[in-house]
Amino acid sequence: MSKDDKNVGYNTIICRCEDISLGEIKAAIAEGHTTVDELKHYLRVGMGPCQSRTCGTLIAGIIARETGKPVDEVYPMIARPPYHPVMLGTLLNEE
């Protein structure tokens, strides 16, 4: 998503897993949530099945443009295990 893209509107979905729009992200940034981790806690972006592999860099770019911060200051978010989706039975040794 380039900053020159005129087709990206308020209702454009950025986080498909959690159905979070560009407008919701921009509103949260305006309220003071200015890192990917803060948005994750506030809006649940990046908490769906893809674990931000699809939307993480998009969200970081939006934050960087809206706040004027460099991308490396707002991303990556803090990764917590498990790093990949895991079946509950695997954790319980019930395979």
N, C-alpha and C positions, 0 to 999 in steps of 0.2 A: 504494500500500500504506500504509494508515494504521496508526499504532501501536496502535490499538484493534482491529485485525482479528484475531480469535481463530482464523480459519481458515488463517492462514499458519503452517505448521509447519516443522520442521527440514529436511524433505525437499523443500520447495517450491523449484522451479527458478527462480532469479533471472536467471542468464545462460543463455539458451536455446541460443545458438550453441556455447558451450563446456560446457554441461550442468553448471553450478555451482549448488549448492543454498544456501539460506539458512544452513543449519547449517555448511557449509564456510566460508562468508563469515564468520559469527560466530566460528568457531574460529580463523580466520586473524587476525581483529581482536584476539581474546584473546591471541594470540601476539605482538602488537605491530605488525601491518601495518595502519596507521590512516589511509591515504590511498587514493584510487582508484588512483593510480599504483603504490603498493606492492602492492595486491591484484592489479593487472594483472600485475606481474612475478612474484608468488608463485603465483597461481591461474590466470592467463590470462583473467580476466574482461575482457570488452570487446575481446578480440582475435579474435573470430570475424568472420563476414561483415558483421555490422551495425556493427562497430567502435564498440561501446558506445552506439549511437544508441537502442537499446531498453533496455538495462540500466543505463547510466551513472548516471542520476539516481536509480534505485532503490538502487544500491549506495552512492551518496553519502548517501542518506537513512538507510540502515542504519548506515553508519559514524557519521554524526552522532548517531543515537540511542544507539548502543553506547558512544560515547566522550564524548558531551556537547559535542563541538566543533560550531561552526557549519558548515553545508553548504559555504559558500564557502571554508572552510579545507581541505576535503578534496576538492573538485571545482571546476573541471573538471580532468581529467587533462591531461597535456602531450601536445599533438597533434604528431605527426611526419608529414611528407609520405610517401606520398601521402595526402591527406585523404579521398579516395574510392577505392573499389576500382578498380584499373587492370589491364587485360589485359597480360600480360607482353610480348606482341607489340607493344603500343603503346610500351612502354619501349625495346624493341629496334628500333623503327621498321620492323617487319615487317608492317604492315597492308596 
